[in-house]
Amino acid sequence: MGNMLPWSTAALYRQNVADDQVRRKMVVKKLLERLNINDPEIQVRRRAILSMPLLQLRDALQQEQLRAGDVVEAYFWKCLAIQAEVNCITDFLIESVNEAKQMDEKWAGRSDKPPLFGVPFSVKSNLYVYGHSCAMGLAKYLEPVDCECSLVTYLRSLGAIPIVMTNVPQALLSFVCSNSVYGTTKNPHDHERTPGGSSGGECALLASGGIPFGIGSDLAGSLRIPASMCGVITLKSGQDRLVVKNCHAGIPGRGRLGLGYGFFTKTVDDQVELLRLVYGSPEYCRLAPKCAPVPLSSQRIKEASRKKLRLGYFTNDGFLPSVPACVRVVEDTVEKMKLLGHEMVRFSVPEPDVAASLSYINLLPDGGSYTLHLFDDEVVSRFMKQFVLLLKIPKWIRFIGSFLLSGISKQFSIIAKSYVTNVSELREVQEDTDNYIENFTNLWNEYEIDGLICPAFPVPAVPHEYPSSLTSCVFATALFNMLDYPAGIVTTGKVTSEDEAKVLSEDDWPTGVNFVLKTMRNACQGSTGLPLSVQVVCLPYHEEECLAIMKQIAR
């Protein structure tokens, strides 16, 4: 939008960005001065700290084999190096160095340390941290906030220490992690590709070894898409199982999509331990009173891990086919679960085109008006310009385009006409959504399944310029926000040269004239070696069973 916009406001926003860049450079300079980065002995100790898995690190801190101050400095040292490579950090919380040292003094020699004493973590930058901006890549929000996200506050009370905030797409609604304030975050597996979004900075940092765990949100796949593209573990909780206050949800007044929150970790066991500390905690429920007071049941996880399950699976949701690599890892997982003695049943998503239309309407019930206004007076990232342009298209043109292109791309046609024009239609969409959720749940019960295994996403990580053209892919994750089912991501392998050859072959993966499928094909060129995952889904309040299935897949 840039120069076409009112000069005074646009100039002010550009100055905000310039001032923030100066501030961040000063923070990095101070951090470098404090970290003594050239001492070889200190570097050896820091590498030893960084090599520890989360639970081992936690135990070493509890037993005072390590000091919180040393651990925080080690991770700051690593974060600085990673930032230079993949640009995933929006702010270094330099005050954490002193906070860690104060914690060491307070808890020295005591056996009653809080459970996450001294463990650093990262924060997705739509979750408020007191005294820092929550800009979401928008210059208009470059102001320090005067409150804090309930999950950050609670993790602090458990002894954990937030040390960085991480990058997100401009205005959140994309899986290209790019904006004009902080730049573009690169996938650590291939710098020419996106780490996913909207929690792309979190996953890029964790996958690079820069943090023991991170936290984020998920409105249409924002935890699961980057986890699958970077090769880390996550679980989107049901909306009421983990409620978070004091954050920017992306779309205030959103439609009927369950907004989930969760952790990014390297292992499923790490997920279990973190969720055990948060789910149903009376202290956390006081911070977020709408949170269901339902603790994580270790017994249910054990029971689900021991018994033979009946699991559904699909490789094609009926709306958009996944590329061969993403199909293969589901099929491989199905065979693995069969060998473990589980019964596997092919599942069909009911009325997929209806589900897709409802998902996209619920994502942007106002047709994108609110989201478009977020870009007012902003310099738009070059990777977001196509997305903003699409938001500007009048509904009557979208309607005509939907009709004209229905025979060329079903996916584009459905998305183009996924909007409401009046309050009556909005009510009907809410009714249709409720009916769809009920019908899906009834079908689930008819299948008598304990869980569902399906593609994590239709494509692996794609080059930065593709996500704005691949909005259709988001249905794979948004469906389970609309259903408000817990859904987790487990890394299961990598793209092979055979996978890539198949997606490039019209015989093996036919696209016809469908330009959405052709774009997916082009985006997958050069994808050999990238991480692949599967998605595990269970009924509401069955996060325990979801974790149990994830653990078996991850063995």
ABEGO torsion letter per residue (X at the ends): XEAABBAAAAAAAAAAAAAAAAAAAAAAAAAAAAAGAABAAAAAAAAAAAABBAAAAAAAAAAGABBAAAAAAAAAAAAAAAAAAAGABABBBAAAAAAAAAAAAAABGBAABBAABGBBBBBBAABBBBGBBBAGGBAAABBBBABBBAAAAAAAAAGBBBABBBBBBBGGBBABBBBAAAEBBBBAABAABBAEOAAAAAAAAAAAGABABBBBBBAAGAAAAAAAAAGBBBBBBBAAABBBBGBBAGBBGBBBBBBBBBBBBABAAAAAAAAAAABGBAAAAAABAABBBBBBBAAAAAAAAABBBBBBBBABAGABBBBAAAAAAAAAAAAAAAAAGBBBBBBBBBGAAAAAAAAAAAABAAGGAAAAAAABGBBBBAAAAAAAAAAABBAAAAAAAAAAAAAABAAAAAAAABBBABAAAAAAAAAAAAAAAAAAAAAAAAAGBABBBBBABABBBBBAAAAAAAAAAAAAAAAAAAAGBBBBBBBAEBBBAAAAAAAABAAABBAEABAAAAAAAAAABGABGBBBBBBBBBBBGAAAAAAAAAAAAAX
